[in-house]
Amino acid sequence: METDLYKRIYVAGHCGLVGSAIVRALKKRGYTEIITRTHDELELTNQEQVRDFFAEEAIDEVYLAAARVGGIYANNTFPAEFIYQNLVVQTNVIHEAWRNNVRKLLFLGSSCIYPRMAPQPIDEGCLMKGELEPTNEPYAMAKIAGIKLCESYNRQYGTDYRSVMPTNLYGSGDNYHPQNSHVIPALLRRFHEAKINDAASVVIWGTGTPRREFLYVDDMAEASVHIMELEDDIYQSHTSPMSSHINIGTGKDIAISDLAELIAKTVGYQGEIEFDTSKPDGTPRKCLDISCLQSLGWTPSIDLENGLIETYFSYCRDSIQNTRRSHARALDLESQKRRHEFSFNNTLSKSINNIIPEGLRQ
């Protein structure tokens, strides 16, 4: 079937890590009618505003990437905000999309929907087969509700509302807040500041033994658009009416201690790495089974090492520009080859120093 590049596509949450990557992926494919609204322009927790928006904009498709997100500290500190805001946002968007005849929608969830002690790697059938990780249970419950909301509208109203469950994401446009960010942006900032300040050590929460899977955000966006563009019969043949979500990941995980060493290497930090074992570890291991996604014809293209380099360059540019986000650089194979034909110890340090003001260099 020929792709309609002129359909009106609303990306909810386009300023965030995930939404901005989806906008890039859509533009890359040639879509021209990409509709976005900032938080100030459209408050998604306000049902009346969401209702008016859909009534006025004649939307054809929705990518629901808007969400309240954060790491262990943020989830533990603001559990009520995490469950309330996510439930309200996704309910408003999904319901008003249906009321205004939007037949196709993609809901973006999270791998935290799965039980804390789920068998590894985690396949889609593990949903609701055990207790959730306590540190992010409110957020996970909201995301599970989003999946079931989509499935229920499909069953009752014949909509085509799909769900994808990405693993831990990182990349250009991430949140580098010292307390509320996820593990990779938090560690990138911590190691970068330690390098700049010539700190003797960097302290990391937990034991360092938990294993996590990480996916570069532009890979996630490509997978999301790929799933959204699948013909109905193909998507339905790989899912079921009451188990319709699809995992998005790499199928590979890494210990937090090894991740910390890789980030330190990327940044050029040569001090000690210490672990504060009084802080929580979270889920012991979380790695997704991506066999369903692979059977649908998609595999990731950006490995963790290259993704971290790209993310660190982006972070440094953001620091210089005094802004949190900057455009991702081209990640095609030829561009990567040209940029990465250097060693970590020599050329990377020189390249990073070229984009850091003299006053911030070591």
SVG drawing of the C-alpha trace seen along z (x, -y; Angstrom):
<svg xmlns="http://www.w3.org/2000/svg" viewBox="-18 -30 64 47">
<polyline fill="none" stroke="black" stroke-width="0.4" points="0.0,0.0 1.3,-3.4 2.2,-5.6 0.2,-8.8 2.8,-11.4 0.2,-14.2 -1.8,-12.7 -2.0,-14.8 0.1,-13.2 0.0,-14.5 3.1,-13.8 2.2,-14.3 5.3,-15.2 7.4,-16.4 9.8,-18.4 10.9,-15.3 13.5,-12.7 11.1,-10.2 8.7,-12.7 11.5,-14.7 13.1,-11.5 9.7,-10.4 9.4,-13.8 12.9,-13.3 11.9,-9.8 8.7,-11.0 10.5,-13.9 13.1,-11.5 10.4,-9.4 8.9,-12.5 5.8,-13.2 4.9,-16.8 1.9,-17.4 3.4,-16.8 1.3,-18.5 2.8,-19.5 1.9,-21.6 4.1,-22.7 3.0,-22.3 2.1,-26.0 0.0,-25.7 -1.9,-22.5 -2.2,-21.1 -2.8,-17.4 -4.1,-16.9 -6.9,-19.4 -9.7,-17.4 -11.4,-20.4 -8.2,-21.7 -7.5,-18.2 -11.1,-17.9 -11.0,-21.3 -7.6,-20.5 -8.8,-17.3 -12.1,-18.9 -10.2,-21.7 -7.2,-19.9 -8.7,-16.9 -5.9,-14.6 -5.4,-11.3 -2.8,-9.6 -1.4,-10.0 2.0,-9.1 1.4,-9.3 4.9,-10.0 3.9,-12.6 4.5,-11.3 5.8,-12.1 9.1,-10.2 12.2,-10.0 14.6,-7.7 14.5,-5.9 14.8,-9.0 12.0,-10.9 9.7,-7.8 10.2,-7.3 9.8,-11.0 6.7,-11.8 4.7,-8.6 1.3,-10.4 2.3,-12.8 3.7,-9.9 0.5,-7.8 -2.0,-10.7 -0.4,-12.7 0.3,-9.7 -3.2,-8.2 -4.9,-11.6 -2.7,-12.4 -3.1,-9.1 -6.9,-8.9 -7.5,-12.3 -5.6,-11.8 -6.8,-8.3 -10.5,-9.1 -10.6,-12.3 -8.7,-10.7 -11.5,-8.1 -14.3,-10.8 -12.8,-12.6 -12.5,-9.5 -8.7,-9.1 -8.5,-5.4 -4.8,-4.9 -2.7,-5.7 0.6,-4.5 0.9,-4.4 4.4,-4.4 4.8,-2.6 7.9,-1.3 9.6,2.0 8.9,1.3 5.4,2.8 6.9,6.3 7.2,8.1 10.3,7.4 11.4,11.1 10.2,11.8 12.1,14.6 14.9,13.1 14.7,12.1 11.2,10.7 8.7,11.5 5.3,9.8 3.4,12.6 5.0,11.8 2.7,8.8 0.8,9.0 2.4,12.3 4.0,11.1 4.7,8.2 6.1,5.0 9.3,3.3 8.2,1.2 10.4,-1.8 8.4,-2.6 5.1,-0.7 2.8,-3.8 4.4,-4.7 4.2,-1.1 0.5,-0.8 -0.3,-3.9 1.5,-2.4 -0.3,0.9 -3.6,-1.0 -2.6,-2.7 -2.1,0.6 -5.4,1.9 -7.2,-1.3 -6.0,-0.9 -7.0,2.7 -10.4,2.0 -11.1,-0.8 -10.0,1.6 -12.3,4.4 -15.3,2.1 -15.0,-0.5 -12.8,1.1 -10.0,-1.4 -6.4,-0.6 -4.6,-1.7 -1.2,0.0 1.3,0.1 5.0,0.5 7.1,1.0 10.6,-0.4 13.5,0.6 15.6,-2.1 16.3,-4.9 19.0,-7.5 20.2,-10.0 20.0,-13.5 17.4,-15.6 17.6,-13.7 17.0,-15.1 20.2,-15.6 18.7,-16.7 21.1,-15.6 18.4,-13.8 15.4,-13.2 17.1,-11.8 17.6,-8.2 20.8,-6.3 22.7,-7.2 22.1,-11.0 22.7,-11.1 26.0,-9.3 27.1,-11.3 26.6,-14.5 28.2,-13.2 31.3,-11.9 31.6,-15.0 31.4,-17.3 33.9,-15.1 36.3,-15.4 35.9,-19.2 36.4,-19.5 39.2,-17.0 37.3,-15.0 39.0,-12.0 36.0,-9.7 32.4,-9.4 29.8,-7.8 27.0,-5.7 23.8,-4.5 23.5,-0.8 25.9,2.2 26.5,1.9 25.4,5.5 21.9,4.9 21.8,5.4 20.0,3.1 19.3,2.9 19.7,-0.4 18.4,-1.6 19.4,-4.8 16.3,-6.9 16.5,-7.4 16.5,-3.6 13.4,-3.5 11.7,-6.1 12.5,-4.2 11.0,-1.0 7.9,-2.9 7.2,-4.3 7.9,-0.9 5.3,0.7 2.8,-2.1 3.2,-1.6 2.6,2.1 -0.6,3.3 -3.4,4.2 -3.3,7.9 0.5,8.2 0.3,6.4 -2.7,8.5 -1.0,11.7 1.8,11.0 -0.4,9.8 -3.8,10.6 -6.7,8.4 -5.8,8.6 -2.0,8.8 -1.3,6.3 1.9,4.6 5.3,5.1 8.7,4.9 11.3,2.5 14.9,3.0 18.3,4.5 18.0,7.9 21.3,7.2 22.0,6.0 25.0,4.7 25.8,4.5 25.6,1.0 29.2,1.2 30.3,2.0 28.1,-0.8 29.7,-3.2 33.2,-2.2 32.1,-2.7 30.7,-6.1 33.8,-7.1 35.8,-6.0 33.6,-7.9 33.9,-11.1 37.6,-10.7 37.3,-10.5 40.2,-8.7 39.2,-8.8 37.8,-6.1 34.2,-4.7 32.6,-4.0 29.2,-2.4 26.8,-3.5 25.3,-0.2 22.9,-2.0 20.9,-3.1 18.4,-0.9 19.3,1.2 15.9,1.5 15.1,4.6 18.0,7.1 17.8,7.6 15.7,6.3 16.3,7.4 13.6,7.6 12.9,10.4 12.6,8.7 11.9,11.7 8.4,10.4 9.9,7.1 12.6,8.9 9.9,11.1 8.2,7.9 11.4,6.9 13.2,4.5 16.4,4.6 18.5,1.9 21.4,0.3 23.2,-1.8 25.3,0.0 25.8,-1.3 29.4,-2.4 28.6,-4.6 25.3,-5.8 27.1,-7.0 29.6,-8.9 26.8,-10.7 25.0,-11.4 28.0,-12.9 28.7,-15.2 25.1,-16.3 25.4,-16.9 28.5,-19.0 26.9,-21.1 23.9,-21.6 26.2,-22.8 27.8,-25.3 24.5,-26.6 23.0,-26.7 20.1,-24.6 19.0,-21.0 18.4,-19.9 20.2,-19.9 19.6,-18.1 21.0,-14.6 23.8,-14.1 23.5,-11.8 23.8,-8.2 24.1,-6.5 27.0,-4.0 29.1,-6.3 28.7,-9.3 29.6,-7.0 32.6,-5.7 34.0,-9.2 33.5,-10.3 34.6,-7.3 37.9,-6.5 39.8,-7.6 40.8,-6.2 39.0,-7.0 42.2,-8.1 43.5,-10.6 41.1,-11.9 37.9,-11.7 39.4,-13.8 40.6,-16.4 37.2,-16.4 35.4,-17.0 37.7,-19.7 37.0,-21.5 33.4,-22.0 34.0,-22.8 34.9,-26.4 38.5,-26.9 37.4,-27.7 35.7,-24.3 38.6,-22.2 40.8,-20.1"/>
</svg>
